[in-house]
Amino acid sequence: MSVTFYIADNKEETDVAEYGVYLEDEVHDYLWEKEKGKRYEFELLINLDPYDHKQFNIHEVKRLKRICELILKDYKEPFVIEFVQELYSLCTEALDRNKLIFALGD
């Protein structure tokens, strides 16, 4: 699975985005195994299609940020924490700038 999150309102804006947050296979697989079917709110993150693109609306960006907060509270694995802290910062910045998040798959 290869998905990169960008602050962008559409696919074209990802080309000029300052930086992106990469969801590595290891992190996705770990969260999938731990959370699959347990928490509805996690599905927004763990059910991403790695071969498609997804535009997160403002409500979904807020949900992603909340998912990050839950993961930071419940998990201690460094490889998970690193990704989640970066995604949390990206969500915060997107909300501050009144922008959306676009996830770009392979």
VMD Tcl script that builds the backbone (N, CA, C; Angstrom):
set m [mol new atoms 318]
animate dup $m
set s [atomselect $m all]
$s set {name element resname resid chain x y z} {
  {N N MET 1 A 0.850 -1.182 0.000}
  {CA C MET 1 A 0.000 0.000 0.000}
  {C C MET 1 A 0.883 1.229 0.000}
  {N N SER 2 A 0.579 2.120 -0.872}
  {CA C SER 2 A 1.340 3.349 -0.933}
  {C C SER 2 A 0.368 4.505 -1.095}
  {N N VAL 3 A 0.202 5.281 -0.042}
  {CA C VAL 3 A -0.673 6.449 -0.079}
  {C C VAL 3 A 0.090 7.610 0.539}
  {N N THR 4 A 0.048 8.748 -0.145}
  {CA C THR 4 A 0.678 9.947 0.378}
  {C C THR 4 A -0.394 11.013 0.553}
  {N N PHE 5 A -0.411 11.644 1.721}
  {CA C PHE 5 A -1.379 12.686 2.052}
  {C C PHE 5 A -0.754 14.049 1.795}
  {N N TYR 6 A -1.535 14.926 1.161}
  {CA C TYR 6 A -1.086 16.285 0.865}
  {C C TYR 6 A -2.166 17.282 1.286}
  {N N ILE 7 A -1.742 18.484 1.607}
  {CA C ILE 7 A -2.702 19.570 1.761}
  {C C ILE 7 A -2.982 20.047 0.345}
  {N N ALA 8 A -4.173 19.753 -0.129}
  {CA C ALA 8 A -4.538 20.089 -1.507}
  {C C ALA 8 A -6.046 19.923 -1.667}
  {N N ASP 9 A -6.612 20.755 -2.513}
  {CA C ASP 9 A -8.041 20.656 -2.791}
  {C C ASP 9 A -8.339 19.766 -3.993}
  {N N ASN 10 A -7.283 19.383 -4.729}
  {CA C ASN 10 A -7.467 18.508 -5.880}
  {C C ASN 10 A -6.125 17.876 -6.250}
  {N N LYS 11 A -6.178 16.940 -7.185}
  {CA C LYS 11 A -4.975 16.203 -7.571}
  {C C LYS 11 A -3.893 17.119 -8.144}
  {N N GLU 12 A -4.288 18.118 -8.894}
  {CA C GLU 12 A -3.322 19.029 -9.509}
  {C C GLU 12 A -2.501 19.776 -8.454}
  {N N GLU 13 A -3.127 20.130 -7.351}
  {CA C GLU 13 A -2.414 20.852 -6.288}
  {C C GLU 13 A -1.358 19.986 -5.605}
  {N N THR 14 A -1.484 18.673 -5.699}
  {CA C THR 14 A -0.480 17.808 -5.070}
  {C C THR 14 A 0.870 17.954 -5.759}
  {N N ASP 15 A 0.856 18.346 -7.031}
  {CA C ASP 15 A 2.103 18.518 -7.781}
  {C C ASP 15 A 2.956 19.658 -7.234}
  {N N VAL 16 A 2.333 20.629 -6.602}
  {CA C VAL 16 A 3.065 21.789 -6.086}
  {C C VAL 16 A 3.034 21.860 -4.560}
  {N N ALA 17 A 2.549 20.799 -3.928}
  {CA C ALA 17 A 2.489 20.772 -2.462}
  {C C ALA 17 A 3.898 20.818 -1.874}
  {N N GLU 18 A 4.033 21.513 -0.753}
  {CA C GLU 18 A 5.335 21.663 -0.103}
  {C C GLU 18 A 5.884 20.328 0.394}
  {N N TYR 19 A 5.026 19.506 0.948}
  {CA C TYR 19 A 5.449 18.203 1.457}
  {C C TYR 19 A 4.231 17.302 1.581}
  {N N GLY 20 A 4.480 16.028 1.742}
  {CA C GLY 20 A 3.416 15.057 1.934}
  {C C GLY 20 A 3.756 14.124 3.078}
  {N N VAL 21 A 2.750 13.427 3.553}
  {CA C VAL 21 A 2.933 12.442 4.621}
  {C C VAL 21 A 2.654 11.071 4.015}
  {N N TYR 22 A 3.644 10.208 4.093}
  {CA C TYR 22 A 3.601 8.897 3.454}
  {C C TYR 22 A 3.117 7.829 4.436}
  {N N LEU 23 A 2.074 7.111 4.049}
  {CA C LEU 23 A 1.579 5.988 4.842}
  {C C LEU 23 A 2.274 4.732 4.351}
  {N N GLU 24 A 3.219 4.250 5.133}
  {CA C GLU 24 A 3.980 3.061 4.761}
  {C C GLU 24 A 3.161 1.794 4.971}
  {N N ASP 25 A 3.499 0.769 4.201}
  {CA C ASP 25 A 2.809 -0.516 4.307}
  {C C ASP 25 A 2.811 -1.042 5.736}
  {N N GLU 26 A 3.957 -0.949 6.385}
  {CA C GLU 26 A 4.114 -1.484 7.738}
  {C C GLU 26 A 3.119 -0.839 8.709}
  {N N VAL 27 A 2.958 0.463 8.604}
  {CA C VAL 27 A 2.032 1.183 9.489}
  {C C VAL 27 A 0.597 0.804 9.154}
  {N N HIS 28 A 0.264 0.829 7.881}
  {CA C HIS 28 A -1.099 0.482 7.476}
  {C C HIS 28 A -1.457 -0.938 7.896}
  {N N ASP 29 A -0.591 -1.893 7.610}
  {CA C ASP 29 A -0.857 -3.290 7.962}
  {C C ASP 29 A -1.035 -3.461 9.470}
  {N N TYR 30 A -0.198 -2.785 10.237}
  {CA C TYR 30 A -0.275 -2.879 11.697}
  {C C TYR 30 A -1.616 -2.345 12.199}
  {N N LEU 31 A -1.988 -1.154 11.750}
  {CA C LEU 31 A -3.263 -0.568 12.184}
  {C C LEU 31 A -4.451 -1.379 11.689}
  {N N TRP 32 A -4.344 -1.918 10.486}
  {CA C TRP 32 A -5.413 -2.755 9.930}
  {C C TRP 32 A -5.648 -3.966 10.838}
  {N N GLU 33 A -4.576 -4.645 11.217}
  {CA C GLU 33 A -4.706 -5.829 12.064}
  {C C GLU 33 A -5.249 -5.491 13.453}
  {N N LYS 34 A -4.807 -4.374 14.005}
  {CA C LYS 34 A -5.209 -3.996 15.359}
  {C C LYS 34 A -6.625 -3.422 15.429}
  {N N GLU 35 A -7.059 -2.701 14.409}
  {CA C GLU 35 A -8.302 -1.942 14.485}
  {C C GLU 35 A -9.428 -2.422 13.578}
  {N N LYS 36 A -9.138 -3.337 12.669}
  {CA C LYS 36 A -10.148 -3.808 11.713}
  {C C LYS 36 A -11.408 -4.273 12.440}
  {N N GLY 37 A -12.520 -3.613 12.142}
  {CA C GLY 37 A -13.801 -4.000 12.719}
  {C C GLY 37 A -14.032 -3.581 14.154}
  {N N LYS 38 A -13.071 -2.911 14.782}
  {CA C LYS 38 A -13.227 -2.525 16.186}
  {C C LYS 38 A -13.800 -1.125 16.361}
  {N N ARG 39 A -13.251 -0.182 15.616}
  {CA C ARG 39 A -13.676 1.206 15.758}
  {C C ARG 39 A -14.083 1.752 14.399}
  {N N TYR 40 A -15.314 2.202 14.330}
  {CA C TYR 40 A -15.829 2.743 13.079}
  {C C TYR 40 A -14.982 3.906 12.585}
  {N N GLU 41 A -14.567 4.789 13.487}
  {CA C GLU 41 A -13.859 5.999 13.064}
  {C C GLU 41 A -12.519 5.698 12.396}
  {N N PHE 42 A -11.903 4.570 12.694}
  {CA C PHE 42 A -10.611 4.232 12.095}
  {C C PHE 42 A -10.734 3.839 10.626}
  {N N GLU 43 A -11.938 3.455 10.203}
  {CA C GLU 43 A -12.134 2.983 8.835}
  {C C GLU 43 A -11.748 4.032 7.796}
  {N N LEU 44 A -11.900 5.294 8.120}
  {CA C LEU 44 A -11.528 6.356 7.196}
  {C C LEU 44 A -10.058 6.263 6.808}
  {N N LEU 45 A -9.219 5.851 7.736}
  {CA C LEU 45 A -7.787 5.726 7.487}
  {C C LEU 45 A -7.405 4.338 6.987}
  {N N ILE 46 A -7.898 3.295 7.611}
  {CA C ILE 46 A -7.413 1.948 7.279}
  {C C ILE 46 A -8.070 1.341 6.039}
  {N N ASN 47 A -9.159 1.932 5.566}
  {CA C ASN 47 A -9.826 1.386 4.380}
  {C C ASN 47 A -9.512 2.158 3.103}
  {N N LEU 48 A -8.444 2.934 3.100}
  {CA C LEU 48 A -8.053 3.662 1.894}
  {C C LEU 48 A -7.661 2.684 0.791}
  {N N ASP 49 A -8.054 3.002 -0.426}
  {CA C ASP 49 A -7.688 2.194 -1.577}
  {C C ASP 49 A -6.309 2.662 -2.073}
  {N N PRO 50 A -5.298 1.815 -2.010}
  {CA C PRO 50 A -3.943 2.223 -2.392}
  {C C PRO 50 A -3.775 2.468 -3.893}
  {N N TYR 51 A -4.784 2.146 -4.685}
  {CA C TYR 51 A -4.691 2.322 -6.129}
  {C C TYR 51 A -5.597 3.443 -6.632}
  {N N ASP 52 A -6.134 4.207 -5.707}
  {CA C ASP 52 A -7.053 5.278 -6.067}
  {C C ASP 52 A -6.641 6.553 -5.343}
  {N N HIS 53 A -7.387 7.595 -5.557}
  {CA C HIS 53 A -7.141 8.871 -4.900}
  {C C HIS 53 A -8.374 9.223 -4.078}
  {N N LYS 54 A -8.163 9.964 -3.014}
  {CA C LYS 54 A -9.278 10.338 -2.137}
  {C C LYS 54 A -9.118 11.771 -1.713}
  {N N GLN 55 A -10.175 12.531 -1.896}
  {CA C GLN 55 A -10.206 13.898 -1.399}
  {C C GLN 55 A -11.001 13.875 -0.098}
  {N N PHE 56 A -10.380 14.353 0.974}
  {CA C PHE 56 A -11.042 14.413 2.270}
  {C C PHE 56 A -11.669 15.794 2.434}
  {N N ASN 57 A -12.983 15.835 2.665}
  {CA C ASN 57 A -13.635 17.120 2.907}
  {C C ASN 57 A -13.300 17.606 4.322}
  {N N ILE 58 A -13.753 18.784 4.671}
  {CA C ILE 58 A -13.420 19.368 5.974}
  {C C ILE 58 A -13.843 18.447 7.121}
  {N N HIS 59 A -15.038 17.889 7.026}
  {CA C HIS 59 A -15.510 16.969 8.071}
  {C C HIS 59 A -14.569 15.767 8.198}
  {N N GLU 60 A -14.139 15.228 7.074}
  {CA C GLU 60 A -13.244 14.067 7.096}
  {C C GLU 60 A -11.850 14.437 7.593}
  {N N VAL 61 A -11.382 15.648 7.296}
  {CA C VAL 61 A -10.085 16.091 7.818}
  {C C VAL 61 A -10.159 16.154 9.343}
  {N N LYS 62 A -11.263 16.646 9.863}
  {CA C LYS 62 A -11.458 16.675 11.323}
  {C C LYS 62 A -11.496 15.269 11.895}
  {N N ARG 63 A -12.124 14.345 11.167}
  {CA C ARG 63 A -12.149 12.944 11.609}
  {C C ARG 63 A -10.757 12.335 11.595}
  {N N LEU 64 A -9.979 12.619 10.537}
  {CA C LEU 64 A -8.599 12.121 10.477}
  {C C LEU 64 A -7.791 12.631 11.669}
  {N N LYS 65 A -7.972 13.894 11.982}
  {CA C LYS 65 A -7.260 14.481 13.120}
  {C C LYS 65 A -7.653 13.772 14.411}
  {N N ARG 66 A -8.940 13.474 14.565}
  {CA C ARG 66 A -9.417 12.758 15.762}
  {C C ARG 66 A -8.853 11.333 15.811}
  {N N ILE 67 A -8.771 10.672 14.671}
  {CA C ILE 67 A -8.167 9.334 14.604}
  {C C ILE 67 A -6.719 9.405 15.088}
  {N N CYS 68 A -6.009 10.432 14.642}
  {CA C CYS 68 A -4.613 10.609 15.071}
  {C C CYS 68 A -4.532 10.761 16.589}
  {N N GLU 69 A -5.438 11.538 17.161}
  {CA C GLU 69 A -5.446 11.725 18.615}
  {C C GLU 69 A -5.664 10.403 19.335}
  {N N LEU 70 A -6.589 9.589 18.832}
  {CA C LEU 70 A -6.862 8.284 19.449}
  {C C LEU 70 A -5.653 7.360 19.347}
  {N N ILE 71 A -5.010 7.358 18.193}
  {CA C ILE 71 A -3.835 6.500 18.013}
  {C C ILE 71 A -2.704 6.952 18.921}
  {N N LEU 72 A -2.487 8.259 19.002}
  {CA C LEU 72 A -1.419 8.774 19.878}
  {C C LEU 72 A -1.673 8.421 21.334}
  {N N LYS 73 A -2.933 8.339 21.717}
  {CA C LYS 73 A -3.294 7.988 23.092}
  {C C LYS 73 A -3.116 6.489 23.365}
  {N N ASP 74 A -3.410 5.664 22.359}
  {CA C ASP 74 A -3.475 4.218 22.576}
  {C C ASP 74 A -2.262 3.417 22.129}
  {N N TYR 75 A -1.427 3.985 21.278}
  {CA C TYR 75 A -0.303 3.236 20.723}
  {C C TYR 75 A 1.025 3.848 21.132}
  {N N LYS 76 A 2.031 2.997 21.256}
  {CA C LYS 76 A 3.371 3.447 21.669}
  {C C LYS 76 A 4.466 3.070 20.671}
  {N N GLU 77 A 4.119 2.332 19.619}
  {CA C GLU 77 A 5.107 1.882 18.654}
  {C C GLU 77 A 5.667 3.086 17.889}
  {N N PRO 78 A 6.986 3.276 17.908}
  {CA C PRO 78 A 7.600 4.450 17.282}
  {C C PRO 78 A 7.255 4.642 15.802}
  {N N PHE 79 A 7.195 3.554 15.039}
  {CA C PHE 79 A 6.903 3.682 13.607}
  {C C PHE 79 A 5.467 4.159 13.364}
  {N N VAL 80 A 4.564 3.832 14.262}
  {CA C VAL 80 A 3.179 4.302 14.165}
  {C C VAL 80 A 3.100 5.755 14.623}
  {N N ILE 81 A 3.730 6.051 15.741}
  {CA C ILE 81 A 3.699 7.404 16.313}
  {C C ILE 81 A 4.278 8.423 15.333}
  {N N GLU 82 A 5.369 8.086 14.672}
  {CA C GLU 82 A 5.995 9.019 13.730}
  {C C GLU 82 A 5.020 9.401 12.610}
  {N N PHE 83 A 4.395 8.395 12.001}
  {CA C PHE 83 A 3.426 8.666 10.936}
  {C C PHE 83 A 2.261 9.499 11.457}
  {N N VAL 84 A 1.714 9.107 12.589}
  {CA C VAL 84 A 0.515 9.758 13.117}
  {C C VAL 84 A 0.793 11.206 13.513}
  {N N GLN 85 A 1.952 11.475 14.089}
  {CA C GLN 85 A 2.294 12.855 14.426}
  {C C GLN 85 A 2.381 13.725 13.170}
  {N N GLU 86 A 2.946 13.171 12.113}
  {CA C GLU 86 A 3.044 13.912 10.854}
  {C C GLU 86 A 1.661 14.144 10.241}
  {N N LEU 87 A 0.808 13.122 10.266}
  {CA C LEU 87 A -0.539 13.271 9.724}
  {C C LEU 87 A -1.348 14.253 10.568}
  {N N TYR 88 A -1.197 14.197 11.872}
  {CA C TYR 88 A -1.893 15.136 12.769}
  {C C TYR 88 A -1.496 16.577 12.434}
  {N N SER 89 A -0.213 16.812 12.256}
  {CA C SER 89 A 0.275 18.154 11.901}
  {C C SER 89 A -0.283 18.590 10.552}
  {N N LEU 90 A -0.329 17.661 9.602}
  {CA C LEU 90 A -0.870 17.979 8.284}
  {C C LEU 90 A -2.350 18.361 8.387}
  {N N CYS 91 A -3.109 17.610 9.162}
  {CA C CYS 91 A -4.535 17.909 9.357}
  {C C CYS 91 A -4.712 19.272 10.012}
  {N N THR 92 A -3.919 19.542 11.034}
  {CA C THR 92 A -4.003 20.821 11.735}
  {C C THR 92 A -3.709 21.975 10.784}
  {N N GLU 93 A -2.652 21.829 9.995}
  {CA C GLU 93 A -2.291 22.877 9.044}
  {C C GLU 93 A -3.388 23.067 7.994}
  {N N ALA 94 A -3.937 21.972 7.488}
  {CA C ALA 94 A -5.006 22.063 6.490}
  {C C ALA 94 A -6.210 22.807 7.064}
  {N N LEU 95 A -6.587 22.486 8.274}
  {CA C LEU 95 A -7.726 23.161 8.901}
  {C C LEU 95 A -7.426 24.633 9.145}
  {N N ASP 96 A -6.215 24.934 9.581}
  {CA C ASP 96 A -5.822 26.334 9.807}
  {C C ASP 96 A -5.860 27.145 8.517}
  {N N ARG 97 A -5.501 26.500 7.405}
  {CA C ARG 97 A -5.452 27.188 6.111}
  {C C ARG 97 A -6.773 27.075 5.344}
  {N N ASN 98 A -7.763 26.410 5.963}
  {CA C ASN 98 A -9.059 26.183 5.329}
  {C C ASN 98 A -8.895 25.450 3.989}
  {N N LYS 99 A -8.054 24.417 4.020}
  {CA C LYS 99 A -7.785 23.597 2.832}
  {C C LYS 99 A -8.226 22.173 3.125}
  {N N LEU 100 A -8.241 21.364 2.081}
  {CA C LEU 100 A -8.593 19.957 2.209}
  {C C LEU 100 A -7.330 19.116 2.192}
  {N N ILE 101 A -7.508 17.826 2.391}
  {CA C ILE 101 A -6.405 16.872 2.270}
  {C C ILE 101 A -6.739 15.935 1.126}
  {N N PHE 102 A -5.740 15.659 0.340}
  {CA C PHE 102 A -5.872 14.768 -0.799}
  {C C PHE 102 A -4.888 13.619 -0.600}
  {N N ALA 103 A -5.406 12.392 -0.663}
  {CA C ALA 103 A -4.572 11.203 -0.535}
  {C C ALA 103 A -4.368 10.624 -1.934}
  {N N LEU 104 A -3.119 10.463 -2.291}
  {CA C LEU 104 A -2.743 10.022 -3.615}
  {C C LEU 104 A -2.192 8.597 -3.531}
  {N N GLY 105 A -2.893 7.652 -4.158}
  {CA C GLY 105 A -2.426 6.274 -4.188}
  {C C GLY 105 A -1.513 6.043 -5.375}
  {N N ASP 106 A -1.018 4.812 -5.479}
  {CA C ASP 106 A -0.114 4.462 -6.596}
  {C C ASP 106 A -0.777 4.637 -7.944}
}
mol reanalyze $m
mol bondsrecalc $m
mol representation Tube
mol addrep $m
